[in-house]
Amino acid sequence: MKKELGIGILLLVLCVAVAILNPQFLSTANLQNTSRLVGMFGIFSIGMGLVIITGGIDLSVGSVFALQGIVLAILLTRAHWPWPAATAAVVVGVVLLGVGHGFLITVVRLQPFIVTLCGLLFYRGLARFISNDETRGFGTSSFGLLRPLAAGKLGPVPMPFVVLLVVAAVMAVVLHRSVYGRYLYAVGRNEEAARFSGINTRLVIGSAYAVSMLLAAISGIQLAFYTNSVSPSGHGLSYELYGIAAAVLGGCSLRGGEGSILGILLGSALLQVLQNLVNLLGIPSSLNLAVMGAVILAGICVDQLLASRAKRTRKPA
């Protein structure tokens, strides 16, 4: 809990500082928009955290958002599928991509970085091809529950944030209170030892990628309707970095075997507050990626320092 406490204090200090620098931060509209973004980004960041806990990585999430958004727009506005059928089709399709990643990583034994990097390129290119490199929109129709899921509210609370709380509660039980969660940590700490202990490491790792893509599919639907249009070349661009940064900031070690749902939530919130700070203070938006890169680097450096200190502590006298 030390990491979670530290990131929580940092988040609180940052919120107070932003509020002092620009009181507009505390306006109802700004808080609702920020919590909406925390919800959408937090959901797929939890999935990214699961993958990182197993010692893997997924660089394809942003391109998956583009491909999913384009396919969903075509099914709803061109093919005129009923929204439940179109939603089920894109969610199942995205989950199958995760299953494919897991197969290549666990059975073919390819490196997660290579598999998902190829996915990043392939899915983005496929999205541009099937859309003729044209932006696809959703118009003004609500398409059942899809638009309210992204733009609606439950009282004063945006629906994406409500969905995030539900997802976080479920995943907290799965990760911290189930045998499957213990298997995820065990595989991340030492895959070979976990396999000799009788754990089906292929199934555990493969399922982590599938669950990650399921959560990405939920976020992808929300993001598509939040923007109300999908540009195949720019939609979701570099969003995988947000997920990695949120997980690392929240205490997930890139070496695997460490992390918590609470930490990922705090990391997601911290990133969005940082983005909000950039906007409210009039800092050029072109620095967003620079801020994100600095945050990831800082998180990795802190993780390395903590790991080195832990090794020295355990070292026999």
N, C-alpha and C positions, 0 to 999 in steps of 0.2 A: 504493500500500500504506500510505500515511501514515494515511489515514482508518481503515483496518482495524486498524492497530497501535494507534491511539488508542482505538478502541472496545473492542479487546481488553484493553488496560490498564485501562480504566474498568470493564469487566466483572469483571476479576480483583480490583480494589480493592473493588468492591461486594460480591463474594462473600466476601472476607475480612472486610469490615465486618459483613455480615449474620451470618456465623459467630461473630464475637466478641460481637455483641449477643444472639444466640440460638443456642447450640450445636446446637439441634434442627435447624438448617438442614442440618447434615452427617449427619443420620440417613439410614439406607438408604431408609426409606419416603419421606422428603421428597425425597431426590435422585431417586428413581425417578419419583415423581409429577411433579416439576418437569421432568425430561427427557422424560416422556411429553407434557406440555403443550408443551414446546419443539418436539417432533416434529410435533405436530398443527398448531400455529400456524406453525411454520417452513415447512411445505410450501406452504401457500397464500400465505405472505408472499413466497416466491420468485416465484410467479406474479404477485403484485402488483408486485414489483420489475421484472419484465420489462416490464409495462405502463408503469410510471413511467419506465423507461429510454427508451421511445419518445416520452415527453412526454405520456403520457395519465394517466388515473386510473380506478379502478373502485370505485364506492361501493355496488355491489349485492351484494358477496360475502356479507355476513351474511344478507341476505334469501334468497339462493340456498341457503345452508345450511338455512334453515327449510323452504323449498319442497322441496328434495331430500330432507331427512329425513322430511317428511310423506309424500311419494310413496313413498319406500323402505319406510316402515313399513306403508303401505296395501298395497303389492304383496306384502310378505312375510307379513303377519299376516291380512289380509283377503282378498286375491286368491289367496294361497297360491302365488305364483310360485316356481319354483326360484331359489335365491339367485344363481346365475350370471346368469340372465336378468334378474332384478330389478336386479342391480348394473350390468349392461351398459346396461339401459334408462335408469337415472338418470344414469350417467356420460355416455352419448351425448347425453341431453337437456340436461345442463348445458353440455357442449361446444358444442352448437348455440346455446345462449343466448349464449355468447361469440362465436360466428360472427355471430350477429345484431347484437351490439354493434359488432363490427368493421365490418359492412356499413353500419350507420347512421352510423358515424364516418368511414369512408373514402369511401363512395360517396355517401351522402346529405349528407355533410359537416356533421353535427351535432357539437356540442362533446361530448367524452367526459364532462365533468361532468354535462351535461344528460341524456345517454343513460343513464348508470349511476345517476343520481339517480332517474330515472323507473323504472328497473329495481328499485331499492331499494324503492320504494313498491309497484310492481305485483306483484313476486314475493312480498312479505310478505302483501299483500292476498289473492293467489291461494292462498297456503298456508293462510290463515285460512278462506277460503271452502270449499276442498275438504275440510277437516278439520272443518267446522262449528265452528271456533274451539275445538276440543277437543284435548287432549294425546294423542298417539299413542305407544305404547310397543312394545318388541320382546320383552318377556317374558324368559324364561330360556334360550331356544334360542340356540345358537351360530351358526346359519345358516352352516354351512360355515366359511369362512375369515374371515368378516366380523367376528365378535366377537374372535377372536384378533388380528386386525389392529389393533384398538383397545386391547384389554385384555390381550393376551398379552405374552410376554417371549421374548427370545432369550438364554438364560442369565439374567444379572441385568439386561440392558438391555431396556427397554420396546420393543415392536414399532414404535410410531409414531416413535421416535427412530431405529430401524434403517432404516425406510422413508425418513425424512428424509435420512439419510446417502446412501442410494442415489439418491434424487431429486437431492440437491445435487451428487453426483458427475456424474450425467448432464447436469444443467443447466450445471454449470461447463464441461464440454466444449463444450456447445452455445453458450454465451454467450462464452467466452473462447478457444475453439480452432476455431471454425467460421466460414465465410463468413457464414452466417445471423446469427451473433452480431455480426459487424462491421456488418452491415446494420442491426441493431437500434440500435446506437450511432450510426450515421450518420444514421438517420432522426430519432433523438432530438435530435441536435445541430442539424440543419438539414434539414427534410423536403424543402424545395424544391431545395436543392443535391443531395440524395441522388437525387431524381427525375431531375434533369438529368444525373446520373452514370449513369443507366441502371438504377437500382434500382426494382423494382416496390414502391413505398412502400405502396400499398394492401394488397398481399398481406402485406408484412412486418408492418404495424400490425395488420391483421385477424388474422393468425396469432398475434400476441402475446396478444390477448384470448382466442383459442381455447385456447392453451396455459395461460394463467392460469386459465381455467375448468376445464381438465382437472385441474390441481393442486388447485383448490378442491374438485372432486368427490371426490378422494382424501381430502382433509382432512375434507370433509363427512361421508363414511361413518364415518371414525374418530370424529369428534365425536358423531355420532348414537349410536353404540354405547358411547361413553365415558359419556354421560349416560343411555343406555338408554331415553330417552323424548324426544320432541320437542314442545315447546310452540310452536305457530305464531306466537304473539305475542312470545315472548321468546327463542327459540332462535337463537343466532348474532347477537343484537342488538349492533350497533356493532362487530362483529368486523372489519369492513373497516378500522376505525381502527387495530386492532392491526397489520394488514398494512402499512398506510401508514406507521405509526410505525416498525415494524421496518425497512422499506426505507429510510426517511429517516435513521434512526439509523445504518444500515449504510453510508451514503454515497451513496445514490441521490438525485440532484438532481431536484426537482420540475419543473425546467426541461427535463429530459430529457438523454440522452447520457452519463450517469454512473451508476456502480454496479457492484457485484460480488456474486457468490454468497456468498463468504466474509463480506462485510460484512453481508449480509442475515441470515445465520445468527447472527452475533454480535449483531445488533440484536434478533433474535427471542429469543435467550437473555437478553439484558439486560432486555428487557421482562418476561419471566417471572420473573427474579430480583427485579425491582422489585415485581411482584405478590406474590411469595413474602414479600418483606420486609414488605409491608403486612399480610399475614395473620399472620406470626410475631410482629410487634410489636403486634398488637392494634389497628392503625389501622382505623377504620371502613371497611368495604368500599365505602361510598358514595363514597369519595374515589378509587376506582380510575380513573374517567373523568377526574377532575381531574389525577391523576398522568399519565395518558396524554396529555391535552391539553398539559400543561406540557412533556412530553418531545418531542412533535411540534413545538411552538413553539420549543423550544431547538434542535432539529435544523435547523429552517428558518433560524433566526437565524445559526447557525454556518455553514450552507451559503451564506447571503447574504454573510457577512463574508469567507469564503474566496473567493467569486466576485469580490467587490469588490477584494480584495487581489491576486488574479490579474490583474485588468484593469489595476491600477496598475502591476504588475510588467511587463506586456507593453507598456505605453504608451511610445512612443519619447521619448527625451530631447529 
